[in-house]
């Protein structure tokens, strides 16, 4: 059957697809894809929450410059941000930076802009009465925001954070441009080595991306339903 219609090439290179050259070399493939996405998402959430708080600041000299930067980043293609980090980050730091960390920096900067908008929308969705009730107790506005409004908003933001992780998993495929051996790069290496079954190889990669994204999207929908049920919607 010609190797199950050519899919034997998938089985022969399964370990390479999953973990790259590990343990005889650096980790790659699916494991590196997940690592890039999870680390970038975690950093983006932290930076996004901080930036989102600045976006709802009462001080216009803080709010509008931050909004300008956020909107500027959102208007730049991710591929350009990756190139910037790849060439500028080592020069700025004065040392060699691993390609994977330049990609993480680019994904974090790019995704943080979107995370900040999620945070801003989540905060603005909380009833103004919550802020007024906190202020009436004598708490300063910044403490009301951090200890009363933000915890309620973050709970509503969780599904959006999961959706952003889905986008990050797909965005990691651009890392192959700078030679990072994530899943798409590994598939390209296998295809260049075999030069026989490109359709089967990239169909397999598409299925892996679909499974990951479908699982996370389903989980996000479950969270939305759970939160809606708790609110009594």
For each residue, the residues with C-beta under 8 A, 3 or more apart:
1: 4 5
2: 5 6
3: 6 7 8 9
4: 1 7 8
5: 1 2 200
6: 2 3 9 196 197 199 200
7: 3 4 10 11 197 200 204
8: 3 4 11 12
9: 3 6 12 13 190 194 196 197 200 201
10: 7 13 14 17 200 201 204
11: 7 8 14
12: 8 9
13: 9 10 16 17 190
14: 10 11 17 18
15: 18 19
16: 13 19 20 21 28 29 186 189 190
17: 10 13 14 29 30 183 186 187 190 204 205 208
18: 14 15 29 30 31
19: 15 16 22 27 28 29 30 31
20: 16 25 26 27 28 29 31 32 181 186
21: 16 24 25 26 27 28 181
22: 19 25 26 27 28 31
23:
24: 21
25: 20 21 22 28
26: 20 21 22 181
27: 19 20 21 22 31 32 35
28: 16 19 20 21 22 25 31 32 181 182 185 186
29: 16 17 18 19 20 32 33 181 182 183 186
30: 17 18 19 33 34 183 208
31: 18 19 20 22 27 28 34 35
32: 20 27 28 29 35 36 100 180 181 182 183
33: 29 30 36 37 169 172 173 182 183
34: 30 31 37 38 169 212
35: 27 31 32 38 39
36: 32 33 39 40 100 103 104 107 168 172 175 180 182
37: 33 34 40 41 107 165 168 169 171 172
38: 34 35 41 42 165
39: 35 36 42 43 104
40: 36 37 43 44 104 107 108 111 168
41: 37 38 44 45 111 161 164 165 168
42: 38 39 45 46
43: 39 40 46 47 104 108 112
44: 40 41 47 48 107 108 111 112 114 115 164 168
45: 41 42 48 49 115 161
46: 42 43 49 50
47: 43 44 50 51 108 112 115 116
48: 44 45 51 52 111 112 113 114 115 116 118 119
49: 45 46 52 53 115 116 119 150 154
50: 46 47 53 54
51: 47 48 54 55 66 70 112 113 115 116 119
52: 48 49 55 56 115 116 117 118 119 120 122 123
53: 49 50 56 57 119 123 145 146 150
54: 50 51 57 62 63 66 116
55: 51 52 63 66 67 70 116 117 119 120
56: 52 53 63 120 123 124 145
57: 53 54 62 63 66
58: 63 141
59: 62 63
60: 63 64
61: 64 65
62: 54 57 59 65 66
63: 54 55 56 57 58 59 60 66 67
64: 60 61 67 68
65: 61 62 68 69
66: 51 54 55 57 62 63 69 70 116
67: 55 63 64 70 71
68: 64 65 71 72
69: 65 66 72 73 113
70: 51 55 66 67 73 74 113 116 117
71: 67 68 74 75 113
72: 68 69 75 76
73: 69 70 76 81 109 110 112 113
74: 70 71 113 114 117
75: 71 72
76: 72 73 80 81 110
77: 80 81
78: 81 82 106 107 110 171 174
79: 82 83 174 177
80: 76 77 83 84
81: 73 76 77 78 84 85 106 109 110
82: 78 79 85 86 102 103 106 107 174 175 177 178
83: 79 80 86 87 177 178
84: 80 81 87 88 106
85: 81 82 88 89 102 103 105 106 109
86: 82 83 89 99 102 103 106 178
87: 83 84 90 91
88: 84 85 91 92
89: 85 86 92 93 97 101 102 105
90: 87 93 94 95 96 97 102
91: 87 88 94
92: 88 89
93: 89 90 97
94: 90 91
95: 90
96: 90
97: 89 90 93 101 102
98: 101 102
99: 86 102 103 175 178 179 180
100: 32 36 103 104 175 180
101: 89 97 98 104 105
102: 82 85 86 89 90 97 98 99 105 106 178
103: 36 82 85 86 99 100 106 107 172 175 178 180
104: 36 39 40 43 100 101 107 108
105: 85 89 101 102 108 109
106: 78 81 82 84 85 86 102 103 109 110
107: 36 37 40 44 78 82 103 104 110 111 168 171 172
108: 40 43 44 47 104 105 111 112
109: 73 81 85 105 106 112 113
110: 73 76 78 81 106 107 113 114 171
111: 40 41 44 48 107 108 114 115 164 167 168 171
112: 43 44 47 48 51 73 108 109 115 116
113: 48 51 69 70 71 73 74 109 110 116 117
114: 44 48 74 110 111 117 118 164
115: 44 45 47 48 49 51 52 111 112 118 119 161 164
116: 47 48 49 51 52 54 55 66 70 112 113 119 120
117: 52 55 70 74 113 114 120 121
118: 48 52 114 115 121 122 157 160 161 164
119: 48 49 51 52 53 55 115 116 122 123 153 157
120: 52 55 56 116 117 123 124
121: 117 118 124 125
122: 52 118 119 125 126 153 154 156 157 160
123: 52 53 56 119 120 126 145 149 150 153
124: 56 120 121
125: 121 122 153 156
126: 122 123 130 131 149 152 153
127: 130
128: 131 132
129: 132 133
130: 126 127 133 134 148 149 152
131: 126 128 134 135 141 144 145 148 149
132: 128 129 135 136
133: 129 130 136 137 148
134: 130 131 137 139 143 144 147 148 149
135: 131 132 138 139 141 144
136: 132 133
137: 133 134
138: 135
139: 134 135 143 144 147 148
140: 143 144
141: 58 131 135 144 145
142: 145 146
143: 134 139 140 146 147
144: 131 134 135 139 140 141 147 148 149
145: 53 56 123 131 141 142 148 149 150
146: 53 142 143 149 150
147: 134 139 143 144 150 151
148: 130 131 133 134 139 144 145 151 152
149: 123 126 130 131 134 144 145 146 152 153
150: 49 53 123 145 146 147 153 154
151: 147 148 154 155
152: 126 130 148 149 155 156
153: 119 122 123 125 126 149 150 156 157
154: 49 122 150 151 157 158
155: 151 152 158 227
156: 122 125 152 153 159 227
157: 118 119 122 153 154 160 161
158: 154 155 161 162 223 227
159: 156 162 163 220 221 223 224 227
160: 118 122 157 163 164
161: 41 45 115 118 157 158 164 165
162: 158 159 165 166 216 217 219 220 223
163: 159 160 166 167 216 217 220
164: 41 44 111 114 115 118 160 161 167 168
165: 37 38 41 161 162 168 169 216
166: 162 163 169 170 213 216 217 220
167: 111 163 164 170 171
168: 36 37 40 41 44 107 111 164 165 171 172
169: 33 34 37 165 166 172 209 212 213 216
170: 166 167 173 209 213
171: 37 78 107 110 111 167 168 174
172: 33 36 37 103 107 168 169 175 182 183 184
173: 33 170 176 182 183 184 209
174: 78 79 82 171 177
175: 36 82 99 100 103 172 178 180 182 184 185
176: 173 179 180 182 184 185 188
177: 79 82 83 174
178: 82 83 86 99 102 103 175
179: 99 176 185
180: 32 36 99 100 103 175 176 185
181: 20 21 26 28 29 32 185 186 189
182: 28 29 32 33 36 172 173 175 176 185 186
183: 17 29 30 32 33 172 173 186 187 205 208 209
184: 172 173 175 176 187 188 205
185: 28 175 176 179 180 181 182 188 189
186: 16 17 20 28 29 181 182 183 189 190
187: 17 183 184 190 191 201 202 204 205
188: 176 184 185 191 192
189: 16 181 185 186 192 193
190: 9 13 16 17 186 187 193 194 201
191: 187 188 194 195 197 198 201 202
192: 188 189 195
193: 189 190
194: 9 190 191 197 201
195: 191 192
196: 6 9
197: 6 7 9 191 194 200 201
198: 191 201 202
199: 6 202 203
200: 5 6 7 9 10 197 203 204
201: 9 10 187 190 191 194 197 198 204 205
202: 187 191 198 199 205 206
203: 199 200 206 207
204: 7 10 17 187 200 201 207 208
205: 17 183 184 187 201 202 208 209
206: 202 203 209 210
207: 203 204 210 211
208: 17 30 183 204 205 211 212
209: 169 170 173 183 205 206 212 213
210: 206 207 213 214
211: 207 208 214 215
212: 34 169 208 209 215 216
213: 166 169 170 209 210 216 217
214: 210 211 217 218
215: 211 212 218 219
216: 162 163 165 166 169 212 213 219 220
217: 162 163 166 213 214 220 221
218: 214 215 221 222
219: 162 215 216 222 223
220: 159 162 163 166 216 217 223 224
221: 159 217 218 224 225
222: 218 219 225 226
223: 158 159 162 219 220 226 227
224: 159 220 221 227 228
225: 221 222 228 229
226: 222 223 229 230
227: 155 156 158 159 223 224 230 231
228: 224 225 231 233
229: 225 226 232 233
230: 226 227
231: 227 228
232: 229
233: 228 229
